[in-house]
């Protein structure tokens, strides 16, 4: 249950503590248009494009979510030397995200191009390459140099090769007594050992522990994973079922607050961004999860890679407190 204390937390200054986001960045490019006929060349729709919009994606979306909530955030990542990297840096500057973007001339910046008609996605085209070992070593060196300036570290892993030194980054953070939050990818979770919190969705958790048939089996598998990796917490995001926080030997369920699920892309970014910002400001984990869950319920009502602002959460929370 929410209380006035949660409202006070959100209305306080959240930019006094700094958050560092490290991971795979990308440019989410949207082409909006209309479809009124089928191509004579092949049985595919013809989209007449009338608007193009760029948004920061991946770890960049995590960073912009923190900034939109009033947080003080720095993004450390790798980009190519190309037009998308310039577009990405300009977008992040507009959204008050401090960037340390290492340029790798041997790759192109990751771009996800989505073509939409009447708000329905027709196709997504991905352009991506893995960064070089040399540039990733530069990222690790910079990370080691600046980490003492931040309260919380968020590692946003999209499986694009930008986090090849995850275990070392966790080790460095622990030496500095920093909390490490990780949005995981893939089936090998050993590289996330000793972090503070993992925030997988259902599909990502199944990749790591296999499927489950009952809630009891889920609790057993999730807690076994948490213990094996020496995690303080494991937060499972469950879409329309809300979230479950595994801590100690208990599981706390948080039902969704979504009024309408329009687009779940980027919802995980909003969750870990909100969670990280709250923890950086010394908010208790259960309260931090409640607020992150509430933020996710708002962002899934928006199209594409989106953010939620502090004012939006405050407004919705005020309405919720009034009605509960």
C-alpha positions as semicolon CSV with decimal commas, in nm:
position;residue;x (nm);y (nm);z (nm)
1;X;0,000;0,000;0,000
2;X;0,120;0,350;-0,085
3;X;0,135;0,622;0,178
4;X;0,203;0,993;0,189
5;X;0,565;0,904;0,265
6;X;0,608;0,766;-0,088
7;X;0,474;1,094;-0,224
8;X;0,719;1,289;-0,008
9;X;1,007;1,076;-0,138
10;X;0,920;1,161;-0,496
11;X;0,871;1,530;-0,426
12;X;1,213;1,562;-0,262
13;X;1,531;1,662;-0,448
14;X;1,658;1,350;-0,624
15;X;1,962;1,505;-0,791
16;X;2,191;1,518;-0,486
17;X;2,321;1,162;-0,540
18;X;2,475;1,050;-0,869
19;X;2,400;0,736;-1,069
20;X;2,635;0,582;-1,327
21;X;2,485;0,380;-1,613
22;X;2,714;0,154;-1,817
23;X;2,608;-0,072;-2,102
24;X;2,491;-0,112;-2,459
25;X;2,355;0,207;-2,612
26;X;2,156;0,233;-2,932
27;X;1,951;0,475;-3,133
28;X;1,585;0,382;-3,163
29;X;1,469;0,527;-3,494
30;X;1,098;0,538;-3,573
31;X;0,951;0,589;-3,920
32;X;0,581;0,671;-3,897
33;X;0,361;0,646;-4,204
34;X;0,040;0,529;-4,369
35;X;-0,033;0,208;-4,556
36;X;-0,304;0,213;-4,822
37;X;-0,187;-0,041;-5,080
38;X;0,019;-0,354;-5,143
39;X;0,340;-0,342;-5,346
40;X;0,317;-0,470;-5,706
41;X;0,671;-0,603;-5,664
42;X;0,592;-0,840;-5,374
43;X;0,298;-0,913;-5,141
44;X;0,408;-0,655;-4,882
45;X;0,250;-0,328;-4,769
46;X;0,384;0,004;-4,895
47;X;0,445;0,251;-4,614
48;X;0,444;0,617;-4,709
49;X;0,659;0,780;-4,440
50;X;0,548;1,118;-4,307
51;X;0,743;1,147;-3,980
52;X;1,080;1,032;-3,850
53;X;1,164;1,032;-3,479
54;X;1,482;0,932;-3,294
55;X;1,498;0,824;-2,930
56;X;1,785;0,701;-2,712
57;X;1,763;0,324;-2,661
58;X;1,920;0,052;-2,450
59;X;2,139;0,184;-2,168
60;X;2,078;0,535;-2,304
61;X;1,707;0,491;-2,232
62;X;1,788;0,387;-1,876
63;X;1,992;0,706;-1,834
64;X;1,723;0,932;-1,980
65;X;1,464;0,772;-1,749
66;X;1,678;0,868;-1,450
67;X;1,715;1,223;-1,583
68;X;1,339;1,254;-1,648
69;X;1,281;1,164;-1,282
70;X;1,505;1,450;-1,176
71;X;1,813;1,238;-1,113
72;X;2,180;1,318;-1,169
73;X;2,307;1,058;-1,415
74;X;2,615;0,984;-1,626
75;X;2,618;0,737;-1,915
76;X;2,937;0,549;-2,006
77;X;2,929;0,348;-2,329
78;X;3,066;0,288;-2,680
79;X;2,942;0,430;-3,012
80;X;3,068;0,441;-3,367
81;X;3,196;0,747;-3,552
82;X;2,882;0,817;-3,751
83;X;2,558;1,012;-3,784
84;X;2,360;0,799;-3,534
85;X;2,623;0,864;-3,263
86;X;2,592;1,239;-3,321
87;X;2,213;1,216;-3,308
88;X;2,230;1,011;-2,988
89;X;2,465;1,252;-2,813
90;X;2,247;1,552;-2,906
91;X;1,932;1,381;-2,780
92;X;2,094;1,290;-2,448
93;X;2,231;1,642;-2,400
94;X;1,877;1,779;-2,443
95;X;1,755;1,541;-2,173
96;X;2,024;1,643;-1,920
97;X;2,221;1,318;-1,939
98;X;2,597;1,355;-1,892
99;X;2,770;1,131;-2,145
100;X;3,109;0,963;-2,172
101;X;3,078;0,795;-2,512
102;X;3,391;0,619;-2,633
103;X;3,414;0,625;-3,012
104;X;3,510;0,307;-3,196
105;X;3,586;0,377;-3,562
106;X;3,569;0,007;-3,645
107;X;3,194;-0,023;-3,575
108;X;2,868;0,151;-3,651
109;X;2,648;0,277;-3,368
110;X;2,368;0,030;-3,297
111;X;2,043;0,139;-3,461
112;X;1,701;-0,021;-3,431
113;X;1,480;0,107;-3,710
114;X;1,106;0,055;-3,667
115;X;0,851;0,125;-3,941
116;X;0,501;0,191;-3,804
117;X;0,163;0,255;-3,961
118;X;-0,139;0,352;-3,750
119;X;0,077;0,285;-3,443
120;X;0,130;-0,078;-3,552
121;X;0,485;-0,196;-3,614
122;X;0,532;-0,331;-3,967
123;X;0,898;-0,427;-3,939
124;X;1,209;-0,370;-3,728
125;X;1,553;-0,355;-3,890
126;X;1,863;-0,384;-3,667
127;X;2,211;-0,252;-3,744
128;X;2,465;-0,373;-3,489
129;X;2,830;-0,471;-3,440
130;X;3,031;-0,565;-3,132
131;X;3,285;-0,310;-3,000
132;X;3,658;-0,384;-3,018
133;X;3,849;-0,521;-2,718
134;X;4,065;-0,208;-2,714
135;X;3,774;0,031;-2,673
136;X;3,615;-0,190;-2,405
137;X;3,942;-0,176;-2,210
138;X;3,919;0,204;-2,231
139;X;3,567;0,187;-2,091
140;X;3,687;-0,026;-1,798
141;X;3,975;0,215;-1,727
142;X;3,740;0,514;-1,725
143;X;3,490;0,326;-1,508
144;X;3,765;0,256;-1,252
145;X;3,868;0,622;-1,251
146;X;3,522;0,774;-1,197
147;X;3,329;0,517;-0,993
148;X;3,400;0,683;-0,658
149;X;3,183;0,978;-0,769
150;X;2,863;0,771;-0,786
151;X;2,628;0,617;-0,529
152;X;2,474;0,349;-0,751
153;X;2,599;0,167;-1,062
154;X;2,354;0,032;-1,321
155;X;2,485;-0,218;-1,576
156;X;2,238;-0,235;-1,865
157;X;2,319;-0,550;-2,062
158;X;2,148;-0,583;-2,400
159;X;2,383;-0,859;-2,515
160;X;2,552;-0,637;-2,774
161;X;2,907;-0,679;-2,642
162;X;2,941;-0,357;-2,445
163;X;2,970;-0,530;-2,107
164;X;3,243;-0,788;-2,157
165;X;3,407;-0,691;-1,825
166;X;3,097;-0,731;-1,605
167;X;3,259;-0,938;-1,329
168;X;3,550;-0,695;-1,303
169;X;3,310;-0,399;-1,290
170;X;3,115;-0,563;-1,007
171;X;3,439;-0,636;-0,820
172;X;3,554;-0,273;-0,852
173;X;3,213;-0,146;-0,738
174;X;3,213;-0,375;-0,434
175;X;3,559;-0,252;-0,336
176;X;3,412;0,099;-0,337
177;X;3,100;-0,013;-0,142
178;X;2,872;0,079;-0,432
179;X;2,539;-0,088;-0,505
180;X;2,527;-0,258;-0,846
181;X;2,198;-0,308;-1,029
182;X;2,196;-0,522;-1,344
183;X;1,941;-0,574;-1,619
184;X;2,064;-0,916;-1,743
185;X;2,072;-1,087;-2,081
186;X;2,150;-1,442;-2,196
187;X;2,159;-1,771;-2,007
188;X;2,495;-1,737;-1,828
189;X;2,424;-1,541;-1,510
190;X;2,758;-1,630;-1,349
191;X;2,898;-1,304;-1,488
192;X;2,652;-1,117;-1,262
193;X;2,767;-1,284;-0,938
194;X;2,798;-1,064;-0,626
195;X;2,585;-0,780;-0,766
196;X;2,322;-0,616;-0,547
197;X;2,012;-0,666;-0,761
198;X;1,926;-0,842;-1,088
199;X;1,607;-0,731;-1,267
200;X;1,521;-1,001;-1,527
201;X;1,183;-1,030;-1,696
202;X;1,010;-1,369;-1,720
203;X;1,176;-1,465;-2,047
204;X;1,522;-1,367;-1,923
205;X;1,481;-1,560;-1,597
206;X;1,367;-1,870;-1,789
207;X;1,686;-1,848;-1,997
208;X;1,885;-1,877;-1,675
209;X;1,689;-2,126;-1,463
210;X;1,450;-2,302;-1,702
211;X;1,071;-2,296;-1,706
212;X;0,845;-2,332;-1,401
213;X;0,493;-2,469;-1,370
214;X;0,385;-2,334;-1,032
215;X;0,448;-2,028;-0,816
216;X;0,622;-2,251;-0,561
217;X;0,862;-2,379;-0,826
218;X;0,934;-2,022;-0,938
219;X;1,014;-1,917;-0,580
220;X;1,243;-2,217;-0,534
221;X;1,433;-2,153;-0,859
222;X;1,459;-1,778;-0,810
223;X;1,588;-1,807;-0,453
224;X;1,835;-2,079;-0,556
225;X;1,971;-1,849;-0,827
226;X;1,993;-1,559;-0,585
227;X;2,190;-1,767;-0,333
228;X;2,417;-1,928;-0,592
229;X;2,514;-1,587;-0,731
230;X;2,536;-1,421;-0,389
231;X;2,281;-1,157;-0,485
232;X;2,120;-0,940;-0,221
233;X;1,792;-0,922;-0,415
234;X;1,633;-1,054;-0,733
235;X;1,349;-0,852;-0,887
236;X;1,140;-1,035;-1,146
237;X;0,932;-0,815;-1,376
238;X;0,620;-1,004;-1,487
239;X;0,440;-0,773;-1,731
240;X;0,065;-0,784;-1,658
241;X;0,135;-0,974;-1,333
242;X;0,344;-0,691;-1,188
243;X;0,670;-0,776;-1,009
244;X;0,809;-1,014;-0,752
245;X;1,098;-0,926;-0,521
246;X;1,299;-1,223;-0,392
247;X;1,497;-1,132;-0,083
248;X;1,608;-1,350;0,206
249;X;1,392;-1,660;0,166
250;X;1,076;-1,463;0,094
251;X;0,895;-1,345;-0,217
252;X;0,701;-1,016;-0,219
253;X;0,447;-0,968;-0,498
254;X;0,361;-0,626;-0,638
255;X;0,054;-0,620;-0,866
256;X;0,071;-0,401;-1,176
257;X;-0,070;-0,049;-1,172
258;X;-0,098;-0,029;-1,551
259;X;-0,433;0,110;-1,662
260;X;-0,368;0,014;-2,023
261;X;-0,076;-0,178;-2,171
262;X;0,008;-0,012;-2,500
263;X;0,376;-0,097;-2,547
264;X;0,606;-0,284;-2,307
265;X;0,928;-0,197;-2,494
266;X;1,158;-0,011;-2,258
267;X;0,952;-0,087;-1,947
268;X;1,246;-0,275;-1,795
269;X;1,461;0,035;-1,848
270;X;1,212;0,242;-1,650
271;X;1,206;-0,015;-1,369
272;X;1,583;-0,033;-1,316
273;X;1,624;0,343;-1,365
274;X;1,363;0,425;-1,099
275;X;1,495;0,156;-0,868
276;X;1,853;0,281;-0,900
277;X;1,759;0,642;-0,839
278;X;1,556;0,554;-0,532
279;X;1,833;0,339;-0,383
280;X;2,089;0,612;-0,452
281;X;1,872;0,836;-0,236
282;X;1,868;0,582;0,049
283;X;1,510;0,464;-0,007
284;X;1,432;0,121;0,140
285;X;1,425;-0,161;-0,117
286;X;1,054;-0,241;-0,068
287;X;0,956;0,124;-0,112
288;X;1,192;0,158;-0,410
289;X;1,026;-0,142;-0,579
290;X;0,679;-0,001;-0,515
291;X;0,771;0,326;-0,684
292;X;0,948;0,147;-0,973
293;X;0,641;-0,072;-1,025
294;X;0,418;0,236;-1,030
295;X;0,647;0,406;-1,285
296;X;0,637;0,096;-1,508
297;X;0,256;0,102;-1,496
298;X;0,265;0,450;-1,647
299;X;0,531;0,396;-1,914
300;X;0,366;0,087;-2,069
301;X;0,077;0,315;-2,165
302;X;0,309;0,501;-2,405
303;X;0,424;0,412;-2,756
304;X;0,780;0,294;-2,812
305;X;1,089;0,365;-2,605
306;X;0,955;0,617;-2,353
307;X;1,021;0,774;-2,016
308;X;0,811;0,874;-1,719
309;X;0,859;1,204;-1,540
310;X;0,857;1,272;-1,169
311;X;0,551;1,496;-1,215
312;X;0,362;1,215;-1,389
313;X;0,429;0,971;-1,105
314;X;0,340;1,231;-0,842
315;X;0,013;1,314;-1,020
316;X;-0,087;0,949;-1,063
317;X;0,016;0,863;-0,709
318;X;-0,191;1,149;-0,570
319;X;-0,495;1,010;-0,753
320;X;-0,417;0,659;-0,628
321;X;-0,384;0,774;-0,266
322;X;-0,713;0,957;-0,298
323;X;-0,892;0,644;-0,422
324;X;-0,728;0,369;-0,214
